[in-house]
């Protein structure tokens, strides 16, 4: 799957942050964490979960950095400055997007569990179409919420403007740079997560399989497990659609088992993403 527009934007504008050598050793750890997250590219639920763990570690390090005596002294001296308000606004913005992502995942998991429960009860054609239609309707509602959030994120990224730090010392410039980039990486990662969950419905593309086809052409492989993981959410959509179109009793049993397997895998993936977001939300 091609990098999301959020990942590309964050990478394009990323700049090397060199914290003052006389600063606390923790600043070196922050540099390394920022570098890893800038270089990362999430293309599956497992890689997104891994990056969320890295983002949580970054927040923990930044929190430790902000509690350092010299940082506390700087913040006290700079209270009321415009850059302080900008950093606080960015933190609240990240918190709002994190909350939206958590809600979207929660709703998506509810769609999956409800369909799983329905399939356990259904042993024939009767009622199958209605249950699948209910799932699709719920899926569309979640995608609509995500699409709006993605649109808002793109506006934020285009409109972000920062006050000048030309009159500030190097310690303040370095600290503000870290906090600003942390916000940019956070919003980029949340954007990638939301795009992955809603893909392909909320992601513009020339045709329904263009992104997967590019990956297949590049690696000269068939639709193997790696590619299938990349389109994990669509994989369930395809399985559900094929389930409705079964022709024989044998076909029904095969589709029933396949759909249940896909739903169980998807539910576990969503749970991993939820756990990662919950840790970040608390941070």
N, C-alpha and C positions, 0 to 999 in steps of 0.2 A: 504494500500500500504506500502511495506517495506521501511524503511528509505533509502534515496539515498546514494551512496558511499561517497558523499561529506559530508553529515551530520554525517555519521559514523566516517569518518576521523577526522572531526573537534572535535567530542566528545572524541575520543580516545586520542587525543593529547592535549586536553584542560587542563590547569593547573590553580590552584587558584591564582589569582592575589591579593596581599595585598599591597595596596598603603600606603605610609608612613603616620602615624597618624597625623603628623604635617602639612600635606598637606591641601589644601583647601577642605572644605566640599563637593565640587562638585565631588571629587574623590570617595566618598561613593556612590553617584548616579551612577557613571560609573561602579563600581563594581556590583551593582545590575542589571544594564542593560546588562552587559556582561554575568552575570549568567543566566538571563532569556533567552537570545538568545542562549546560549550554551545548555540549557536544552530543547529548543523548537524543535519540529519535525513537519515539514510542510507536510501534506498528502492530501491537497485539495487546490483549488484556494483561498478559503476564509482564510484558515490558512496561506497560503503563503502571501496573502495580509496583514494579521495581522502582520506577522513577518517582512514584509517590512516596515510597520509603526514603529515597534520597532527598526529596523535598522536605520531608518531616525532619530528617537529620539536619538539613540546612537551617530550618527554623529553630531547632534546639540550639545550634551553634550561635545563631544570631541573637537569640534570647540571652545566652551566656555572655555574648559580647556586649549587649546593651546593659548588662548588670555590672560590668567592670567599673571600678571607681572613676577611671579617667573618662569613660564614656558617659557615666552619670553626671560628672562635672561639666562636660561639654554640653549635654542636653539641658542642664540647668541654666547655663550661661546663654544658650541659644533659644530659650523659651520665648515664644511669641514671634520668632522668625518664620517667614513664609515657607521655607523648606520643611520645617517641622510639621506644619499643617498638611503639606503635600504628602509627606510620608504617612501621617496618620490617615489621611483620606485614602491612600493607596492600600493600607492595611484593611480598612473597612470594605473597600471595593473587593479585595481578594476574599474576605470573609463572606460577602454576599454571594459571589460566584461559587464559592465552595458549598454554601448552603443550597444553592440552586442545583449544583451537580449531585449533591447527596439526595435531594428530593427526586431528581430525575431517575437516579439509580434505584431508589426505593420503589418508585412507581413501576419501573421496568421489571424489577424483581417480582412485584405483585402480579403483573401481567403473566409472567412466566409460571409462577406457582399456581395461579388460578387455572391456567391452561393444563398444567400437569395434573391438577386435581380432577379436571373435567375428563381428561384422557383416561385416567384410572377408572372412571365410572363408565365410559363409553366402550362398548364391545362390538358395535356395529355402526352402520351408516346413520342411524337415527340420531339426530341432534348434533352430529359432528360439524356440519356446516355452520350452525348457529354459534357453537363454541369457538370455532376458528374465527368467525366474523367478529365476535366479541373481543378476541385477542387482538385482531388487526385494528379494531377501532381504538382500543386502549393504547396500542403501539403508536398509532397516529397522533393521539393526544400528547403522549410523552415527547414525540418527535417535534410537535409544534412548539412545546415549551422550550425544548432545546434549541430549536431554530431561532427563536426570539432572543435567547440568551447569547447565542453565537453572534447574532447581529449586533447586540449591545456591546459585546466584547470587541468586535471589529471597530466600532465607533470609538470606544475608549482608547484603543491602540492608535487610532489616527489622530485623536484630539489631545493625547497626553502632552502636556507642556510643563516645563520645569523652570523655576526661578534661577537666576544666575548665582553662581557660587564663586565668582571671581575675587570677591573681597574676603573669602574665608581661607583659613589656614589648611594645610595639606591633610591634617587629621580629619577635619570636618568634611572636606571634599571626598576623602576616601570612604568615610562612614556613610555619607549620603549616597555615594555611588553604589555601595553594596546594597543598601536598602532599596534604592530605585531598581536595581537590576533584579533583586529578589522578587519584587512585585511583578516585573516584566516576565520573569521565568514562571512565576506562579500562575499568572493569567494565561500564558502560553500553554502550560501543562494542562490547566483546566479546559482550555479550548480544545486541545488535542483529545482529551478524554471525552468531552461532549460530542466532538465530531465522530469519534470512534463508535460511541454508543448509538448515535443516530444514523451513521453511515449505512447505506448509501442515500437515505431519504433526504437528509438535510445538507449533504455536501454536493456542490455543483460539480458536474463532470460531463464530458461529451456524450458518453453512453454508459449503459448500466454495468459494463464489465471492463471499461477502459483502464482503470487503475490496476486491477488484477492482471489484465492482459499485458500491461507494460512490465510488471514484475515477472510474469512468466517468460516474456520475450528476453528480458535481461538475464535471467538465470537459466534459460533453456530447460525448464522443468515443466512437468504437467501440474495439474491442480493437486499438489501434494499436501501433507499435513501442515506445513508452514504457511502456505497460501490460505488453506482453509481456516487456520487460526486467525489470520489477518482479517478475514471477512466473517468473523465469528457470529456477530449478531445477524447478519444477512443469511448466514448459513442456516440459522433457525427459521428465518422467514421462508427460505426456499423449501426446507423440510416440511414446514406446516402447509405450504401451498401444494406440494406434491402429495401430501397425505390426503387432502381433500379430493385430489384427482385420481385416486386409486380405482382400479377396474375390477379386481377379483378379490375373493376372500383372502387368498394368499398374499396378494399385494397389500391388502389392508393390514394384515398382521405384521408384514415387514415394515410398512410405513409407520405403523403404530409404535413399534419397538425403536425405530430410527429416530422418530420425533421425540420420544421420551428421553432417549440418550442425549440428543442435542440440547434439550431443555435442561436436563440435569447438569450438563457441562456448563451451559450458559449461566445457570443459577449460581454455581460455584465461582465462576469468574466475576459475576456481579458482586458477590459477597466479598471477594478479595478487594475489589475496587472500593466498596463501601467501607471496609475496615481501614484502608489507606486514607480515604478522605476524612474519616472520623478522627484519626490521629492528627491529621493536619489541622482540622477544624479546632481541636482542643489546643493546638499550639498557637 
